[in-house]
């Protein structure tokens, strides 16, 4: 028989308290009283939450996301694959009419839209296996570092389900509570999703055209510039002080980069760029990113993610 220590008993009691029934918790009651109109009545919301259990294992999944743990080289090998590019080319061909129409309307390149769909949900074939309500409730009340953010998502999730006639306990999505081919979190669904198939309904769960239009609209709203570069290769001596560690909207004019020995004739001198470093086994690689690269980082703030989108898109466009 195993010896049960006082420490184990304390941990067990705390765990039971932390992951108690959501409907019996003061923090849940406070959230519900402050959330405003959720579509469903408060009694209905509590009924749905009563059917939901916390999922503490979801927190390490977020903390260990590949863009947080891998070098660029490792991340690239995992995401920028020949099979993903090949499937992206097939997706582009199958949905050419919708992609081209959206590209003309928004200025966002069809290959970029396809690449994001490829990374986010493998072109709609894997839109998430987690119960969204369970994930969002856990992150709202058992992940203090981002509880405020996820409580907003939880409230918007209920509004979304109500407006679309969905059972909140049945909707599936990602480990972060995102849904659809483009993996939109609930507030992004509210703010950026659009009707792409003309049926006067926004449905990111089953309409490919709505997803395509919504991905493009997201980038357009974040100031995508039609015809401008995605990411530019740099082969020159670099001063560490020039490198930006995070994505930035405001950059350095190309004319100034030229005085530093970096020549990029494909762009105009008035275009602004920031320099980013990408770690590999053989040392850092450097790229200049402008407005469009920054727009991709608004979809996911990771520089690794944005470069992966670009490289997959470049492969797709070579078809």
Steps between C-alpha positions, in 0.01 A plus 500: 500500500635842401569750772278808466684811608353822628630672188308261276183561698538877470566478125197278459275737691625800305456318170144413593434861590658643187321263263166495678168503317488826305149584617603491868779754470499863606718609206251346257210676670687830482576450129140413425368808681736727304492332157191679372263352245620154398194413292422205725348574839728480803319182603574345160867603517531339843333189367755474220787563741363231731554251217864611462804379689828686530786378283824599679713314244417769244718763672834324430392460136485878465822557690684246284381627164773429238561868427588543869738204520669439163765682305390624162678205340300247704175689448561518126554125473175435683276741308652580161471157343470380143170329578347818647607696193365234264166495681501879488539493124204262476298727732587799283389319185177368654400839641650719229182697429443596864867566574550716190183701567604566859855585394369758253270651761745518791842498335604202712679239290315172450811300591525679836137420580558136407819480706323624813220246447771236462675581826188564704289198409678304227261657247193429707566132567599556865309787660557384856416206723447683829158596636512878474289569808717277717818666373371856534355442848827345619712782361256760633508385860806276546764688301548824700763647268246539220169464679372844403562433131337159506201617700428739212533207260265287707234771503530548124489124448159483665376790286632328189331171584173675575502696174582191294270259682787284624518284809799645692586159643548346155716755317858388442810707436865544588683491833456878509128496427529599134262362238465452127743458213669828591489426875336821618465560871148619592579874504674472163196314367291797614734769367644355178290212369299584186251337266694364204239286329219755486248310712474791747636282779853479637593137557862415571406147602396370158534767229836497321416827324421673830833384641695617195334842506546532876873421494548761230284754681705452817821585314336785309382655826859481624614716209609246243650680199424349162805415294752574773765243602428230755854456634839589351819299528807677638855404409720758666692571818257575781537711810311343794349839588309498171301187586143526631409224745126556457289589199466875444267702280727801461828420328813650348482636142669283241729792412645478851547124471694565180739729686562205732608289205171317433379537142147390411410634154162326498352765729480877503707717730190625683399151615576436866644175633617345824781250529430165666734216598406131467709250694629181335766240575736691273444839655244775446329574171376852436194631321340840448128513563271787403131576537380165370726296724374705793139432397567124513643538851167646611345164415758335723762716672779249450767602248554129438133457406501796261810380317351151472189650337721685253709196408196274458335770287813530287493125441130505415546791258766309306235257374 
